[in-house]
């Protein structure tokens, strides 16, 4: 019986000690979103780049806060000199004015 009382006493004391420490609320996480459908992600020198449909592009250094770099197919999209001209044959063949579900890899010559 003494062992049970002692165990109960120790549990109560341990609980009191734990409850005496202040509980600090964690500050809520904030994120900066980017809109990229059908994402393909690659990491280059500590930066993450996500490529998506419609030639969308965003980058992040922490995978939480993103900077939108591109958002659609247009002649001045920074991924191509002029995507509408460079890929005109493919866009005409597909009977579309946009691109879908890309993938990104690094080639042996360093280009992506």
Beta strands, then each sheet from edge to edge (+ up, - down):
strand 1: 40-44
strand 2: 47-52
strand 3: 56-60
strand 4: 67-70
sheet 1: 1+ 2- 3+ 4-
end
